[in-house]
């Protein structure tokens, strides 16, 4: 138990160093990108979206500066090696001996050695608190993902005309991965998803739209599939769960979702 507490304290201290450096650098980059987006409102939507993804990636990768300190400090705390005693090279000094009698030293009662029991450090408590919040957010994400998969599983394929129109757009947009079209009465809005098996899910009322509007709707959802937005959305969810206490990440994810729709 003692070894586990010590290991947790060392891990939490390293996590804190990493988090402070990574969060500071990511937030600094986010402020710079926010200024660029505010000043350059005429930038292409793809460029704006790419800049925001760079910031998201920065929150995930190791800090550019300070990472050497993190691991060296972790190594020192792990090894806990005391410095070796130094040898004195000075010459011996002559000492005069007094002939006066010397009193015998007084003996004191020995104090028994009581080993200190390790306790959770404040960094370890913060790490556990962060882990609880991350677990709750991941549970919500998993619930949403399960709901979407259930809708896809229970959906229909639509009529032949709708399928032909859909696959014609797939060929026109030159998608390498062929998504499947799903139509569900329980779906509230059109959506796309799936990393390994992409899909486009339409509510039943979308099939009754005029043909030109339906083509625009299908092309919009297929653009999400072509751009691998489902993978980006998964990275966003992971960053949101691990950095749920950081308001900059919440703002960043909201802006990415907004830019994704253009």
Secondary structure, DSSP 8 states (H G I E B T S, - for coil): -HHHHHHHHHHHHHHHHHHHHHHHHHHHHHHHHHHHHHH-TTS-HHHHHHHHHHHHHHHHS--SSSHHHHHHHHHHHHH--------------------S---------------------HHHHHHHHHHHHHHHHHHHHHHHHHHHHHHHHH-B---HHHHHHHHHHHHHTT-SS--EEEEESS--S-EEE-SSS-EEEEEGGGGGS-HHHHHHHHHHHHHHHHTTHHHHHHHHHHHHHHTTT-HHHHHHHHHHHHHHT-
